[in-house]
Each structure stands twice: as structure tokens, then as C-alpha cells.
Amino acid sequence: MRRDVFQAIADPVRREIIALLSQDIMSIKAISAQFEISRPAVSKHVKILQECGLIKITQQGRERFCEIQPAELVPAFLWLDQYRDLWEDRLDSFEAYLHQIKKEKNE
């Protein structure tokens, strides 16, 4: 089954794995040490990331090393970017609303 990048980044554990791999190439064992879930569970997340093309796995002896493939994240970034102005406007409006409430409360 070929998955897409949006399926990969939908899960918080996979997003954290992506963040870890954005810093350095890591073995699955090293990635697993960063989580309070089992190594097989981490391996399943890694497999999904690999199926989506977000990471490349290379075998070195008995260890498997994961390397991020950041170009595969571009479609997600482009999709999200189109909503940036909308969310910035909404957050600015919310901030103004909170300031107004605070001001009214202090009067």
C-alpha cells in the first residue's frame, strides 16, 4: 500500500520521528530510545514514513539507519502555506478580542 505524506504527518509520533531525523541520521534503536512505546511500534511508524518516501533506510551490519528525505515534505508545506494568511488573520483577531476582554475587565 502506497501511503501519502499527509497520512505520515497526521500522527504525532511520526511527526516527532521526522523532527528527530531532521537533526541527524539515526538507527531505529536510537529512535526507539526517544519514545515510551515499544520498538516494534516505532518500527511500524518508521515503515509508514518509508512507504511515504519521507525517510530512506539503509542497512549497516545488524542496524538499520533512517535518513530524512525532506523534499518529500514539500507537497505538505505547499498545501499548508495556502492557509497561513487565513490563520494569521484569525489568530490576530482572537488576540485583539482577548485584549479587549482584558481591557474591559480592568475598567
N, CA, C and O atoms as a GROMACS GRO file, in nm:
protein
  428
    1MET      N    1   0.084  -0.118   0.000
    1MET     CA    2   0.000   0.000   0.000
    1MET      C    3   0.089   0.124   0.000
    1MET      O    4   0.173   0.140   0.088
    2ARG      N    5   0.071   0.210  -0.095
    2ARG     CA    6   0.146   0.336  -0.101
    2ARG      C    7   0.069   0.442  -0.024
    2ARG      O    8  -0.045   0.472  -0.058
    3ARG      N    9   0.129   0.496   0.075
    3ARG     CA   10   0.067   0.600   0.156
    3ARG      C   11   0.115   0.735   0.107
    3ARG      O   12   0.212   0.744   0.031
    4ASP      N   13   0.048   0.841   0.152
    4ASP     CA   14   0.094   0.974   0.113
    4ASP      C   15   0.148   1.050   0.234
    4ASP      O   16   0.134   1.006   0.348
    5VAL      N   17   0.208   1.162   0.205
    5VAL     CA   18   0.276   1.241   0.308
    5VAL      C   19   0.178   1.288   0.416
    5VAL      O   20   0.216   1.302   0.532
    6PHE      N   21   0.053   1.313   0.379
    6PHE     CA   22  -0.044   1.360   0.477
    6PHE      C   23  -0.079   1.252   0.578
    6PHE      O   24  -0.104   1.282   0.695
    7GLN      N   25  -0.081   1.128   0.535
    7GLN     CA   26  -0.101   1.018   0.629
    7GLN      C   27   0.017   1.010   0.726
    7GLN      O   28   0.000   0.981   0.844
    8ALA      N   29   0.134   1.035   0.674
    8ALA     CA   30   0.254   1.026   0.758
    8ALA      C   31   0.255   1.133   0.866
    8ALA      O   32   0.283   1.103   0.982
    9ILE      N   33   0.224   1.256   0.829
    9ILE     CA   34   0.235   1.365   0.927
    9ILE      C   35   0.111   1.378   1.014
    9ILE      O   36   0.106   1.462   1.103
   10ALA      N   37   0.010   1.295   0.989
   10ALA     CA   38  -0.112   1.300   1.071
   10ALA      C   39  -0.088   1.249   1.213
   10ALA      O   40  -0.163   1.284   1.305
   11ASP      N   41   0.013   1.167   1.231
   11ASP     CA   42   0.037   1.106   1.361
   11ASP      C   43   0.147   1.181   1.436
   11ASP      O   44   0.252   1.209   1.379
   12PRO      N   45   0.124   1.215   1.564
   12PRO     CA   46   0.225   1.291   1.640
   12PRO      C   47   0.357   1.216   1.660
   12PRO      O   48   0.463   1.279   1.664
   13VAL      N   49   0.353   1.085   1.672
   13VAL     CA   50   0.477   1.009   1.687
   13VAL      C   51   0.560   1.020   1.559
   13VAL      O   52   0.681   1.038   1.564
   14ARG      N   53   0.494   1.008   1.445
   14ARG     CA   54   0.568   1.019   1.318
   14ARG      C   55   0.622   1.160   1.298
   14ARG      O   56   0.731   1.177   1.244
   15ARG      N   57   0.546   1.261   1.341
   15ARG     CA   58   0.599   1.398   1.331
   15ARG      C   59   0.723   1.413   1.418
   15ARG      O   60   0.819   1.480   1.378
   16GLU      N   61   0.722   1.352   1.536
   16GLU     CA   62   0.839   1.360   1.624
   16GLU      C   63   0.957   1.284   1.564
   16GLU      O   64   1.072   1.329   1.576
   17ILE      N   65   0.932   1.171   1.501
   17ILE     CA   66   1.040   1.098   1.433
   17ILE      C   67   1.099   1.183   1.323
   17ILE      O   68   1.221   1.189   1.307
   18ILE      N   69   1.013   1.250   1.246
   18ILE     CA   70   1.062   1.340   1.140
   18ILE      C   71   1.148   1.450   1.201
   18ILE      O   72   1.254   1.483   1.147
   19ALA      N   73   1.104   1.506   1.314
   19ALA     CA   74   1.182   1.612   1.380
   19ALA      C   75   1.318   1.559   1.424
   19ALA      O   76   1.419   1.627   1.407
   20LEU      N   77   1.321   1.439   1.481
   20LEU     CA   78   1.448   1.380   1.524
   20LEU      C   79   1.541   1.360   1.404
   20LEU      O   80   1.660   1.392   1.411
   21LEU      N   81   1.486   1.306   1.296
   21LEU     CA   82   1.569   1.277   1.179
   21LEU      C   83   1.610   1.403   1.104
   21LEU      O   84   1.703   1.400   1.024
   22SER      N   85   1.541   1.513   1.130
   22SER     CA   86   1.583   1.639   1.067
   22SER      C   87   1.714   1.688   1.127
   22SER      O   88   1.782   1.773   1.069
   23GLN      N   89   1.749   1.635   1.244
   23GLN     CA   90   1.873   1.673   1.311
   23GLN      C   91   1.991   1.584   1.274
   23GLN      O   92   2.105   1.630   1.267
   24ASP      N   93   1.962   1.454   1.248
   24ASP     CA   94   2.070   1.359   1.224
   24ASP      C   95   2.014   1.226   1.173
   24ASP      O   96   1.897   1.196   1.193
   25ILE      N   97   2.098   1.148   1.108
   25ILE     CA   98   2.065   1.012   1.072
   25ILE      C   99   2.067   0.930   1.200
   25ILE      O  100   2.158   0.944   1.282
   26MET      N  101   1.966   0.844   1.218
   26MET     CA  102   1.956   0.767   1.342
   26MET      C  103   1.919   0.623   1.313
   26MET      O  104   1.852   0.593   1.215
   27SER      N  105   1.964   0.535   1.401
   27SER     CA  106   1.922   0.395   1.392
   27SER      C  107   1.782   0.384   1.450
   27SER      O  108   1.738   0.469   1.528
   28ILE      N  109   1.713   0.278   1.413
   28ILE     CA  110   1.579   0.256   1.469
   28ILE      C  111   1.589   0.237   1.620
   28ILE      O  112   1.501   0.280   1.694
   29LYS      N  113   1.697   0.175   1.665
   29LYS     CA  114   1.718   0.157   1.809
   29LYS      C  115   1.729   0.293   1.878
   29LYS      O  116   1.669   0.314   1.983
   30ALA      N  117   1.805   0.385   1.819
   30ALA     CA  118   1.821   0.519   1.877
   30ALA      C  119   1.689   0.596   1.875
   30ALA      O  120   1.658   0.669   1.969
   31ILE      N  121   1.613   0.581   1.768
   31ILE     CA  122   1.482   0.647   1.761
   31ILE      C  123   1.391   0.591   1.870
   31ILE      O  124   1.325   0.667   1.941
   32SER      N  125   1.390   0.460   1.884
   32SER     CA  126   1.305   0.394   1.984
   32SER      C  127   1.336   0.443   2.125
   32SER      O  128   1.246   0.454   2.208
   33ALA      N  129   1.461   0.472   2.152
   33ALA     CA  130   1.501   0.518   2.285
   33ALA      C  131   1.439   0.653   2.321
   33ALA      O  132   1.436   0.690   2.438
   34GLN      N  133   1.390   0.725   2.222
   34GLN     CA  134   1.332   0.857   2.244
   34GLN      C  135   1.184   0.852   2.282
   34GLN      O  136   1.124   0.954   2.316
   35PHE      N  137   1.125   0.732   2.277
   35PHE     CA  138   0.981   0.718   2.297
   35PHE      C  139   0.951   0.618   2.408
   35PHE      O  140   1.032   0.532   2.440
   36GLU      N  141   0.833   0.632   2.465
   36GLU     CA  142   0.788   0.539   2.569
   36GLU      C  143   0.695   0.434   2.510
   36GLU      O  144   0.607   0.382   2.579
   37ILE      N  145   0.715   0.402   2.383
   37ILE     CA  146   0.640   0.296   2.318
   37ILE      C  147   0.739   0.189   2.277
   37ILE      O  148   0.860   0.212   2.278
   38SER      N  149   0.688   0.073   2.242
   38SER     CA  150   0.778  -0.040   2.211
   38SER      C  151   0.855  -0.017   2.082
   38SER      O  152   0.815   0.060   1.995
   39ARG      N  153   0.967  -0.088   2.072
   39ARG     CA  154   1.046  -0.079   1.949
   39ARG      C  155   0.966  -0.127   1.828
   39ARG      O  156   0.976  -0.065   1.722
   40PRO      N  157   0.886  -0.235   1.839
   40PRO     CA  158   0.803  -0.274   1.724
   40PRO      C  159   0.704  -0.164   1.682
   40PRO      O  160   0.677  -0.147   1.563
   41ALA      N  161   0.651  -0.091   1.780
   41ALA     CA  162   0.559   0.019   1.747
   41ALA      C  163   0.633   0.129   1.672
   41ALA      O  164   0.582   0.183   1.574
   42VAL      N  165   0.753   0.162   1.718
   42VAL     CA  166   0.834   0.262   1.648
   42VAL      C  167   0.867   0.212   1.508
   42VAL      O  168   0.862   0.289   1.412
   43SER      N  169   0.899   0.084   1.495
   43SER     CA  170   0.930   0.027   1.363
   43SER      C  171   0.812   0.040   1.268
   43SER      O  172   0.831   0.064   1.148
   44LYS      N  173   0.690   0.024   1.318
   44LYS     CA  174   0.572   0.042   1.233
   44LYS      C  175   0.560   0.186   1.184
   44LYS      O  176   0.529   0.210   1.068
   45HIS      N  177   0.586   0.281   1.273
   45HIS     CA  178   0.583   0.421   1.234
   45HIS      C  179   0.692   0.450   1.129
   45HIS      O  180   0.668   0.521   1.031
   46VAL      N  181   0.810   0.395   1.151
   46VAL     CA  182   0.920   0.413   1.057
   46VAL      C  183   0.883   0.354   0.921
   46VAL      O  184   0.913   0.413   0.817
   47LYS      N  185   0.818   0.239   0.922
   47LYS     CA  186   0.777   0.175   0.796
   47LYS      C  187   0.681   0.265   0.718
   47LYS      O  188   0.693   0.279   0.597
   48ILE      N  189   0.586   0.324   0.788
   48ILE     CA  190   0.492   0.416   0.722
   48ILE      C  191   0.566   0.534   0.663
   48ILE      O  192   0.538   0.575   0.550
   49LEU      N  193   0.660   0.591   0.737
   49LEU     CA  194   0.739   0.704   0.686
   49LEU      C  195   0.818   0.663   0.563
   49LEU      O  196   0.833   0.740   0.469
   50GLN      N  197   0.869   0.541   0.565
   50GLN     CA  198   0.943   0.491   0.449
   50GLN      C  199   0.849   0.472   0.330
   50GLN      O  200   0.884   0.509   0.217
   51GLU      N  201   0.732   0.415   0.352
   51GLU     CA  202   0.635   0.395   0.245
   51GLU      C  203   0.592   0.526   0.181
   51GLU      O  204   0.561   0.531   0.062
   52CYS      N  205   0.591   0.632   0.260
   52CYS     CA  206   0.554   0.765   0.209
   52CYS      C  207   0.671   0.834   0.142
   52CYS      O  208   0.654   0.942   0.083
   53GLY      N  209   0.788   0.776   0.149
   53GLY     CA  210   0.906   0.836   0.088
   53GLY      C  211   0.970   0.944   0.172
   53GLY      O  212   1.057   1.016   0.123
   54LEU      N  213   0.928   0.956   0.297
   54LEU     CA  214   0.982   1.062   0.384
   54LEU      C  215   1.116   1.026   0.445
   54LEU      O  216   1.193   1.113   0.484
   55ILE      N  217   1.144   0.896   0.454
   55ILE     CA  218   1.275   0.854   0.504
   55ILE      C  219   1.329   0.742   0.416
   55ILE      O  220   1.254   0.669   0.351
   56LYS      N  221   1.459   0.732   0.418
   56LYS     CA  222   1.528   0.624   0.348
   56LYS      C  223   1.597   0.542   0.457
   56LYS      O  224   1.656   0.597   0.550
   57ILE      N  225   1.589   0.410   0.445
   57ILE     CA  226   1.651   0.321   0.543
   57ILE      C  227   1.766   0.248   0.475
   57ILE      O  228   1.751   0.191   0.367
   58THR      N  229   1.880   0.250   0.542
   58THR     CA  230   1.996   0.175   0.492
   58THR      C  231   2.042   0.078   0.600
   58THR      O  232   2.038   0.109   0.720
   59GLN      N  233   2.084  -0.036   0.557
   59GLN     CA  234   2.132  -0.140   0.648
   59GLN      C  235   2.283  -0.128   0.660
   59GLN      O  236   2.354  -0.122   0.560
   60GLN      N  237   2.332  -0.125   0.783
   60GLN     CA  238   2.476  -0.126   0.810
   60GLN      C  239   2.498  -0.231   0.918
   60GLN      O  240   2.473  -0.208   1.036
   61GLY      N  241   2.545  -0.345   0.875
   61GLY     CA  242   2.561  -0.456   0.968
   61GLY      C  243   2.424  -0.501   1.015
   61GLY      O  244   2.336  -0.528   0.933
   62ARG      N  245   2.406  -0.508   1.145
   62ARG     CA  246   2.277  -0.551   1.201
   62ARG      C  247   2.181  -0.434   1.222
   62ARG      O  248   2.063  -0.455   1.249
   63GLU      N  249   2.231  -0.313   1.211
   63GLU     CA  250   2.149  -0.194   1.237
   63GLU      C  251   2.090  -0.138   1.108
   63GLU      O  252   2.149  -0.146   1.001
   64ARG      N  253   1.970  -0.081   1.123
   64ARG     CA  254   1.906  -0.010   1.014
   64ARG      C  255   1.904   0.138   1.050
   64ARG      O  256   1.860   0.175   1.159
   65PHE      N  257   1.954   0.221   0.959
   65PHE     CA  258   1.963   0.364   0.983
   65PHE      C  259   1.862   0.439   0.897
   65PHE      O  260   1.841   0.407   0.780
   66CYS      N  261   1.801   0.540   0.957
   66CYS     CA  262   1.697   0.619   0.891
   66CYS      C  263   1.751   0.757   0.859
   66CYS      O  264   1.817   0.821   0.941
   67GLU      N  265   1.722   0.801   0.738
   67GLU     CA  266   1.764   0.934   0.693
   67GLU      C  267   1.643   1.003   0.632
   67GLU      O  268   1.572   0.944   0.550
   68ILE      N  269   1.620   1.127   0.672
   68ILE     CA  270   1.504   1.201   0.623
   68ILE      C  271   1.524   1.236   0.475
   68ILE      O  272   1.636   1.260   0.430
   69GLN      N  273   1.414   1.238   0.403
   69GLN     CA  274   1.410   1.280   0.263
   69GLN      C  275   1.321   1.405   0.258
   69GLN      O  276   1.203   1.395   0.222
   70PRO      N  277   1.376   1.521   0.293
   70PRO     CA  278   1.293   1.640   0.314
   70PRO      C  279   1.217   1.688   0.191
   70PRO      O  280   1.113   1.754   0.205
   71ALA      N  281   1.265   1.658   0.073
   71ALA     CA  282   1.194   1.704  -0.047
   71ALA      C  283   1.053   1.647  -0.054
   71ALA      O  284   0.964   1.707  -0.114
   72GLU      N  285   1.033   1.531   0.008
   72GLU     CA  286   0.901   1.469   0.005
   72GLU      C  287   0.800   1.543   0.093
   72GLU      O  288   0.679   1.519   0.083
   73LEU      N  289   0.847   1.633   0.178
   73LEU     CA  290   0.758   1.712   0.262
   73LEU      C  291   0.704   1.836   0.190
   73LEU      O  292   0.612   1.901   0.238
   74VAL      N  293   0.761   1.868   0.074
   74VAL     CA  294   0.723   1.989   0.001
   74VAL      C  295   0.572   1.995  -0.028
   74VAL      O  296   0.513   2.100  -0.006
   75PRO      N  297   0.508   1.888  -0.075
   75PRO     CA  298   0.364   1.898  -0.101
   75PRO      C  299   0.283   1.939   0.023
   75PRO      O  300   0.188   2.017   0.012
   76ALA      N  301   0.321   1.888   0.139
   76ALA     CA  302   0.250   1.925   0.262
   76ALA      C  303   0.275   2.072   0.296
   76ALA      O  304   0.183   2.143   0.336
   77PHE      N  305   0.399   2.117   0.282
   77PHE     CA  306   0.430   2.257   0.310
   77PHE      C  307   0.353   2.350   0.216
   77PHE      O  308   0.300   2.452   0.260
   78LEU      N  309   0.347   2.315   0.089
   78LEU     CA  310   0.275   2.399  -0.007
   78LEU      C  311   0.126   2.404   0.025
   78LEU      O  312   0.063   2.509   0.014
   79TRP      N  313   0.071   2.292   0.063
   79TRP     CA  314  -0.071   2.287   0.096
   79TRP      C  315  -0.099   2.372   0.220
   79TRP      O  316  -0.194   2.450   0.223
   80LEU      N  317  -0.015   2.357   0.323
   80LEU     CA  318  -0.034   2.433   0.446
   80LEU      C  319  -0.011   2.582   0.426
   80LEU      O  320  -0.078   2.665   0.488
   81ASP      N  321   0.083   2.617   0.339
   81ASP     CA  322   0.119   2.757   0.318
   81ASP      C  323   0.001   2.839   0.267
   81ASP      O  324  -0.012   2.957   0.300
   82GLN      N  325  -0.086   2.776   0.188
   82GLN     CA  326  -0.201   2.850   0.134
   82GLN      C  327  -0.298   2.894   0.245
   82GLN      O  328  -0.379   2.983   0.223
   83TYR      N  329  -0.289   2.832   0.361
   83TYR     CA  330  -0.378   2.866   0.472
   83TYR      C  331  -0.312   2.956   0.576
   83TYR      O  332  -0.376   2.998   0.673
   84ARG      N  333  -0.185   2.987   0.556
   84ARG     CA  334  -0.113   3.066   0.656
   84ARG      C  335  -0.177   3.202   0.679
   84ARG      O  336  -0.201   3.240   0.794
   85ASP      N  337  -0.206   3.277   0.572
   85ASP     CA  338  -0.265   3.411   0.589
   85ASP      C  339  -0.400   3.404   0.659
   85ASP      O  340  -0.430   3.487   0.745
   86LEU      N  341  -0.480   3.304   0.623
   86LEU     CA  342  -0.611   3.288   0.687
   86LEU      C  343  -0.595   3.269   0.837
   86LEU      O  344  -0.664   3.335   0.916
   87TRP      N  345  -0.505   3.178   0.878
   87TRP     CA  346  -0.488   3.151   1.020
   87TRP      C  347  -0.422   3.266   1.092
   87TRP      O  348  -0.454   3.293   1.208
   88GLU      N  349  -0.330   3.335   1.027
   88GLU     CA  350  -0.268   3.451   1.091
   88GLU      C  351  -0.372   3.558   1.118
   88GLU      O  352  -0.373   3.619   1.224
   89ASP      N  353  -0.462   3.581   1.019
   89ASP     CA  354  -0.569   3.680   1.038
   89ASP      C  355  -0.661   3.640   1.154
   89ASP      O  356  -0.698   3.723   1.236
   90ARG      N  357  -0.696   3.512   1.159
   90ARG     CA  358  -0.786   3.466   1.265
   90ARG      C  359  -0.719   3.474   1.402
   90ARG      O  360  -0.782   3.512   1.501
   91LEU      N  361  -0.592   3.440   1.408
   91LEU     CA  362  -0.521   3.449   1.536
   91LEU      C  363  -0.505   3.594   1.579
   91LEU      O  364  -0.515   3.625   1.698
   92ASP      N  365  -0.480   3.684   1.483
   92ASP     CA  366  -0.471   3.827   1.516
   92ASP      C  367  -0.604   3.879   1.570
   92ASP      O  368  -0.607   3.956   1.666
   93SER      N  369  -0.714   3.836   1.508
   93SER     CA  370  -0.847   3.877   1.554
   93SER      C  371  -0.873   3.824   1.695
   93SER      O  372  -0.928   3.895   1.779
   94PHE      N  373  -0.835   3.701   1.720
   94PHE     CA  374  -0.854   3.640   1.852
   94PHE      C  375  -0.771   3.714   1.957
   94PHE      O  376  -0.818   3.740   2.068
   95GLU      N  377  -0.649   3.748   1.920
   95GLU     CA  378  -0.564   3.823   2.013
   95GLU      C  379  -0.625   3.958   2.045
   95GLU      O  380  -0.625   4.000   2.161
   96ALA      N  381  -0.678   4.027   1.945
   96ALA     CA  382  -0.743   4.156   1.968
   96ALA      C  383  -0.864   4.140   2.059
   96ALA      O  384  -0.888   4.224   2.145
   97TYR      N  385  -0.940   4.034   2.039
   97TYR     CA  386  -1.056   4.005   2.122
   97TYR      C  387  -1.014   3.983   2.268
   97TYR      O  388  -1.077   4.036   2.359
   98LEU      N  389  -0.908   3.906   2.289
   98LEU     CA  390  -0.859   3.882   2.425
   98LEU      C  391  -0.812   4.011   2.490
   98LEU      O  392  -0.838   4.032   2.609
   99HIS      N  393  -0.745   4.097   2.416
   99HIS     CA  394  -0.701   4.226   2.471
   99HIS      C  395  -0.822   4.312   2.509
   99HIS      O  396  -0.821   4.380   2.612
  100GLN      N  397  -0.926   4.308   2.426
  100GLN     CA  398  -1.047   4.385   2.455
  100GLN      C  399  -1.113   4.336   2.583
  100GLN      O  400  -1.154   4.416   2.666
  101ILE      N  401  -1.123   4.204   2.599
  101ILE     CA  402  -1.184   4.146   2.721
  101ILE      C  403  -1.102   4.186   2.843
  101ILE      O  404  -1.157   4.224   2.946
  102LYS      N  405  -0.971   4.178   2.832
  102LYS     CA  406  -0.883   4.214   2.944
  102LYS      C  407  -0.901   4.362   2.979
  102LYS      O  408  -0.906   4.399   3.096
  103LYS      N  409  -0.910   4.445   2.878
  103LYS     CA  410  -0.926   4.588   2.899
  103LYS      C  411  -1.060   4.617   2.969
  103LYS      O  412  -1.066   4.698   3.061
  104GLU      N  413  -1.167   4.550   2.924
  104GLU     CA  414  -1.299   4.571   2.984
  104GLU      C  415  -1.301   4.521   3.128
  104GLU      O  416  -1.366   4.580   3.214
  105LYS      N  417  -1.230   4.414   3.155
  105LYS     CA  418  -1.226   4.356   3.289
  105LYS      C  419  -1.153   4.449   3.386
  105LYS      O  420  -1.189   4.457   3.504
  106ASN      N  421  -1.052   4.519   3.336
  106ASN     CA  422  -0.972   4.608   3.421
  106ASN      C  423  -1.037   4.745   3.442
  106ASN      O  424  -0.990   4.823   3.526
  107GLU      N  425  -1.143   4.775   3.369
  107GLU     CA  426  -1.207   4.906   3.384
  107GLU      C  427  -1.300   4.912   3.500
  107GLU      O  428  -1.361   5.016   3.525
   0.00000   0.00000   0.00000
